[in-house]
Amino acid sequence: MHAIITCNTFRGTMGLDIILYDDKGAKAGFIEIPSSLHEAIFMGGPHWSSYPYLRKIKDYYKTNIRFHQPDLHHFVGDLKQIRLFIDYRHHAALDCLIDALSQSQAIHVAGD
């Protein structure tokens, strides 16, 4: 059974879907980057462009990427760093995302 990880955040339109994988490569769960969080990261200022792993998920409609270790670790690091620059109202959603990703061995991020 796959876990669907939900965070207590406002959900508007569809966000980026993330499939989480365990250390055996099996699907372990699902989480979403809400569109409001995506906008906070990429529309809130130019800071995101300094983070190479965040740049890979900027294009909401073309995103289709897999991260395995150690790239996933670097992606989580970029998310932790960008937290300093986004509105505090998005911190809970970002923290939930970081927690879920930190427990995974690989992920697949897909947009619309």
BELSUL-V315831 format. One record per residue. OMEGA is omega in whole degrees, -180 to 180 (* if undefined). Layout:
# BELSUL-V315831
((OMEGA) (OMEGA))
This chain:
# BELSUL-V315831
((-180) (179) (171) (-176) (179) (177) (179) (-180) (176) (179) (177) (178) (-177) (179) (176) (180) (178) (173) (-179) (180) (178) (-176) (176) (180) (179) (176) (-177) (-178) (-177) (174) (-179) (166) (-178) (-179) (179) (177) (178) (179) (180) (180) (-170) (-180) (-176) (-179) (-175) (-173) (-176) (-176) (178) (-175) (-173) (-179) (174) (180) (-177) (179) (-177) (-176) (-174) (-174) (-178) (-176) (175) (-172) (175) (173) (171) (176) (3) (-179) (179) (177) (179) (177) (178) (177) (177) (179) (178) (-179) (-177) (179) (-180) (-172) (-179) (-179) (-177) (-179) (180) (-177) (-179) (179) (180) (179) (178) (178) (180) (179) (-179) (-179) (-178) (-180) (-177) (177) (178) (178) (170) (180) (-179) (176) (180) (*))
